[in-house]
Amino acid sequence: MEFGANLALLILAAVVILTLYAGIKIVPQGSNFTVERFGRYTRTLSPGLNMIVPFFDRIGARLNMMEQVLDVPTQEVITRDNATTSVDAVAFFQVLNAAQAAYQVSDLQYAILNLTMTNIRTVMGSMDLDELLSNRDTINDRLLRVLDQAAHPWGIKITRVEIKDINPPKDLIDSMARQMKAERDKRAQVLEAEGDRNAQILRAEGLKQSQILEAEGKREAAYREAEARERLAEAEAKATTMVSEAIAQGDVQALNYFVAQKYTDALAEMASAKNHKVIMMPLEATSLIGSLGGIGAIAKEVFGNSGTGSEQSAPSAAPRRAPAKAAPARNDGTTRSGSADYVSVPNHIIGNRVPPTGSR
């Protein structure tokens, strides 16, 4: 009797344990389990401790809810301009609805893989090779939109699609390299021609500016030279006017000074000429003083009517002549240099009244 009671207790304990084991389900983080009752989907178990009806409910599908990576193998794609290229890609997806992913499609990853491969051929086949090689971002965006729309009924979210490699044939790569080299050579020649043109323009502009500045400088120099000549002429005219006024007032010394200055200037110009090495003087230096005295006497006869009577009645006398060869240190102002005689006329000699001669 006791043995039967103990056996019954053991059987009851085993049944309870089996019931608890069949009814308690622990779902790990990042996963969802579907529950089926008599083969029909009833609910989805979230991560954590869950209870089901033992012997009536069972776990249908165990789905990974984390983002997953699907490697797309290399495949041949023919572009719109009939170029054959090898393309491989990678796709990222995530299960959002466990029930749809478990019961709307069979073999989820295989379905996503084939969907990605067919859409790659469709999208890339509608583009030219140059566009295909230079617009990867556009291809990725178009693939993402198409795949996400196609996988939405499966409870799948396509998060990202990336084209990894695009490999045209080797002969096509060589042709593209030659084309690129030709394009770069053309651009280099164009840039070189533009540089030469700009350099020639700059040189022409610089020459133009230099000629303009040179012409302006010549014009300014001519203007200044004309102004200097005008000032010199004004000074000469003023000096002549002053001498004329002095003569009109009876000052003969002014006329003597004026004539002596012109005479000595003429002799200085003759002596300073670069193409003359020897100057033949027709007059001695002391004759200049006598000539100046004679010129002064003539001026006194012409303008002396308004002067004193004693000056008008001065007897005529021959001019005093200095010796023909004067020593360098004489007191009459005569010096000798080379083969020419130069005379410096002091003011007290010019001022002496030398009586005119009858004929010279």
C-alpha positions in Angstrom: 0.0 0.0 0.0 2.7 2.4 0.9 4.7 1.4 -2.2 1.8 2.2 -4.4 1.3 5.6 -2.7 5.0 6.5 -3.2 4.9 5.5 -6.8 1.8 7.7 -7.4 3.6 10.6 -5.8 6.6 10.1 -8.0 4.5 10.0 -11.1 2.6 13.1 -10.1 5.8 14.9 -9.5 7.2 13.9 -12.9 4.0 15.1 -14.6 4.2 18.4 -12.8 7.8 18.8 -13.8 7.1 17.9 -17.4 4.1 20.3 -17.4 6.2 23.2 -16.1 9.0 22.4 -18.6 6.5 22.4 -21.5 4.7 25.6 -20.4 7.6 27.9 -19.4 9.6 29.4 -22.3 12.6 31.7 -22.0 13.3 33.9 -25.1 16.8 35.4 -25.4 17.4 39.1 -26.1 17.3 39.9 -29.8 15.0 37.1 -30.8 11.3 36.4 -31.1 9.4 33.1 -31.0 6.1 32.4 -32.7 3.5 30.2 -30.8 1.4 27.7 -32.6 -1.7 26.0 -31.2 -2.6 22.8 -33.1 -0.4 24.2 -36.0 -2.0 27.6 -36.1 -0.1 30.8 -35.3 -1.5 32.4 -32.1 1.0 34.9 -30.8 4.7 36.0 -30.6 6.9 35.6 -27.6 9.1 38.6 -26.7 12.5 38.3 -25.0 12.3 37.1 -21.4 10.2 34.5 -19.4 7.0 33.4 -21.1 4.2 30.9 -20.4 2.4 28.7 -23.0 -0.3 26.1 -22.6 1.5 22.8 -22.2 0.8 20.0 -24.7 -1.5 22.4 -26.7 0.9 25.2 -27.7 4.3 24.8 -29.2 7.1 27.1 -30.5 6.7 27.6 -34.3 9.7 29.7 -35.5 12.7 31.2 -33.8 13.6 34.5 -35.5 16.6 36.8 -35.1 15.4 40.4 -34.7 18.8 42.0 -35.0 20.2 43.6 -38.2 21.7 41.0 -40.4 24.2 41.0 -43.3 23.7 39.2 -46.5 26.7 38.8 -48.9 25.6 39.0 -52.6 27.9 36.9 -54.8 29.6 38.2 -58.0 27.3 38.2 -61.0 27.6 39.4 -64.6 25.6 42.6 -65.6 25.2 43.9 -69.1 24.9 47.7 -69.2 22.7 49.7 -71.6 25.7 50.3 -73.9 26.3 46.5 -74.1 29.3 46.4 -71.7 29.7 43.4 -69.6 30.8 43.9 -66.0 31.1 41.8 -62.9 29.4 43.2 -59.8 29.1 42.1 -56.2 27.3 43.7 -53.3 26.3 43.4 -49.7 22.8 43.9 -48.2 21.7 44.7 -44.6 18.2 43.8 -43.4 16.2 43.5 -40.1 13.1 41.5 -39.2 10.4 43.8 -37.9 7.4 41.5 -37.9 8.3 37.9 -36.8 4.9 36.4 -37.9 5.2 37.8 -41.4 8.8 36.8 -41.7 8.0 33.3 -40.5 4.8 32.6 -42.5 4.8 35.0 -45.5 8.0 33.7 -47.2 9.9 30.4 -47.1 13.6 30.6 -46.6 13.9 34.3 -45.8 17.6 34.8 -46.5 17.5 32.9 -49.8 14.5 35.1 -50.9 16.3 38.3 -50.0 19.4 37.2 -51.8 17.6 36.4 -55.1 15.6 39.6 -54.8 18.8 41.6 -54.4 20.6 39.9 -57.4 17.7 40.4 -59.8 17.2 44.1 -58.8 21.0 44.7 -59.3 20.7 43.5 -62.8 17.6 45.6 -63.4 19.0 48.8 -62.0 22.5 48.6 -63.4 21.4 47.3 -66.7 19.5 50.5 -67.4 22.7 52.6 -67.1 25.7 53.3 -69.3 29.1 52.0 -68.2 30.5 55.5 -67.5 27.4 56.3 -65.4 27.7 53.0 -63.7 31.3 53.6 -62.6 30.8 57.2 -61.5 27.3 57.0 -59.7 27.6 54.3 -57.1 25.6 56.4 -54.6 22.7 56.7 -57.0 22.8 52.9 -57.7 22.8 52.2 -53.9 19.8 54.5 -53.3 17.8 53.0 -56.2 18.5 49.5 -55.0 17.6 50.4 -51.4 14.2 51.8 -52.4 13.3 48.8 -54.7 14.4 46.1 -52.3 12.7 47.7 -49.3 9.4 48.0 -51.2 9.6 44.4 -52.4 10.5 43.0 -48.9 7.9 45.0 -47.0 5.2 42.3 -47.1 7.6 39.9 -45.5 8.0 42.0 -42.4 11.5 42.9 -43.5 13.3 46.3 -43.5 16.2 46.6 -45.9 18.4 49.1 -44.1 21.3 49.4 -46.6 22.6 48.1 -49.9 26.2 48.7 -51.0 27.9 47.9 -54.3 31.3 46.5 -53.4 33.1 46.1 -56.7 32.4 46.8 -60.4 34.9 45.0 -62.6 34.8 45.6 -66.4 36.7 43.4 -68.7 40.5 43.9 -69.0 40.4 45.2 -72.6 37.7 47.6 -71.7 39.8 48.8 -68.8 42.7 49.4 -71.1 40.5 51.4 -73.5 39.2 53.5 -70.6 42.8 54.1 -69.5 43.8 55.3 -73.0 40.7 57.5 -73.1 41.5 59.0 -69.8 45.1 59.7 -70.8 43.9 61.3 -74.0 41.5 63.5 -72.1 44.2 64.5 -69.6 46.6 65.3 -72.5 44.0 67.4 -74.2 43.3 69.3 -71.0 47.0 69.8 -70.4 47.4 71.2 -73.9 44.4 73.5 -73.4 45.8 74.8 -70.1 49.2 75.3 -71.7 47.7 77.2 -74.6 45.7 79.4 -72.2 48.8 80.0 -70.1 50.7 81.1 -73.2 47.9 83.4 -74.3 47.6 85.0 -70.9 51.4 85.5 -70.8 51.3 87.2 -74.2 48.4 89.4 -73.1 50.3 90.4 -70.0 53.5 91.1 -71.9 51.5 93.2 -74.4 49.8 95.1 -71.6 53.2 95.7 -69.9 54.7 96.9 -73.2 51.7 99.2 -73.7 52.0 100.6 -70.2 55.7 101.2 -70.6 55.2 103.0 -73.9 52.4 105.1 -72.3 54.6 106.0 -69.3 57.6 106.7 -71.6 55.4 109.0 -73.8 54.1 110.7 -70.7 57.6 111.2 -69.4 58.8 112.7 -72.7 55.8 115.0 -72.8 56.5 116.1 -69.2 60.2 116.6 -70.0 59.3 118.6 -73.1 56.8 120.7 -71.1 59.4 121.3 -68.4 62.1 122.2 -71.0 59.7 124.6 -72.8 58.8 126.1 -69.4 62.6 126.5 -68.7 63.2 128.1 -72.0 60.2 130.4 -71.4 61.6 131.4 -68.0 65.0 131.9 -69.5 63.6 134.1 -72.3 61.6 136.1 -69.7 64.7 136.6 -67.6 66.7 137.6 -70.7 63.9 140.0 -71.8 63.8 141.4 -68.3 67.6 141.9 -68.2 67.5 143.6 -71.6 64.7 145.8 -70.5 66.6 146.8 -67.4 69.7 147.6 -69.4 67.7 149.6 -71.9 66.1 151.6 -69.0 69.5 152.2 -67.5 70.9 153.4 -70.9 67.9 155.6 -71.4 68.6 157.2 -68.0 72.3 157.8 -69.0 74.0 154.9 -67.2 76.6 153.8 -69.8 78.2 151.3 -67.4 75.1 149.1 -67.8 75.6 148.9 -71.5 79.3 148.2 -71.1 78.6 145.4 -68.7 75.9 143.9 -71.0 78.1 143.9 -74.1 81.1 142.6 -72.1 79.0 139.7 -70.7 77.8 138.7 -74.2 81.3 138.9 -75.6 82.8 136.8 -72.9 80.0 134.3 -73.1 80.7 133.9 -76.8 84.4 133.4 -76.2 83.6 130.8 -73.5 81.4 128.8 -75.9 84.1 128.9 -78.5 86.7 127.6 -76.1 84.5 124.9 -74.6 83.5 123.3 -78.0 84.3 119.6 -78.0 85.4 119.4 -81.6 88.1 122.2 -81.2 91.5 121.4 -79.9 93.2 124.7 -81.0 91.4 128.0 -81.1 92.8 130.9 -83.2 92.0 134.2 -81.5 91.7 137.1 -84.0 92.1 139.6 -81.1 94.3 139.8 -78.1 92.7 139.7 -74.8 93.6 143.3 -74.0 91.9 144.5 -77.2 88.6 143.4 -75.7 89.0 146.1 -73.1 89.8 148.7 -75.7 86.8 147.6 -77.8 84.5 147.8 -74.8 85.8 151.3 -74.1 85.2 152.3 -77.7 81.7 150.8 -77.6 81.0 152.7 -74.4 82.3 156.0 -75.9 80.0 155.5 -79.0 77.1 154.9 -76.7 77.9 158.1 -74.8 78.0 160.1 -78.1 74.6 158.6 -79.0 72.8 158.9 -75.6 75.0 161.5 -74.0 73.0 164.6 -75.2 71.2 164.5 -72.0 74.4 164.2 -70.0 76.9 166.9 -68.9 78.7 169.1 -71.3 82.1 168.1 -70.1 81.4 164.5 -71.1 80.3 165.6 -74.7 83.4 167.7 -75.3 85.9 165.1 -74.2 88.8 165.0 -76.8 89.3 161.9 -78.9 92.3 159.9 -78.1 93.6 156.6 -79.3 92.8 153.7 -77.0 95.5 152.4 -74.9 96.7 149.0 -76.0 98.2 146.4 -73.8 101.3 144.4 -74.8 100.7 141.6 -77.2 102.0 138.9 -74.9 100.8 139.5 -71.4 102.4 137.6 -68.5 100.1 135.3 -66.5 100.4 137.4 -63.3 99.7 140.9 -64.7 97.3 143.2 -63.1 95.3 144.0 -66.2 93.2 140.8 -65.8 94.7 138.9 -68.8 95.6 135.2 -68.4 96.9 132.7 -70.9 95.8 129.0 -71.2 97.1 126.8 -74.0 97.1 128.6 -77.4 94.1 130.8 -76.6 93.9 134.0 -74.5 91.0 134.4 -72.1 90.2 137.8 -70.6 88.4 138.4 -67.3 87.2 141.9 -67.3 86.9 143.5 -63.9 84.1 146.0 -63.2 86.5 148.9 -62.6 88.0 148.5 -66.0 84.6 148.3 -67.8 83.6 151.4 -65.9 86.5 153.5 -67.1 85.7 156.0 -69.8 87.9 155.3 -72.7 87.7 157.9 -75.4 86.7 156.6 -78.9 89.1 156.4 -81.8 88.6 157.8 -85.2 89.2 154.5 -87.0 90.5 151.1 -86.0 
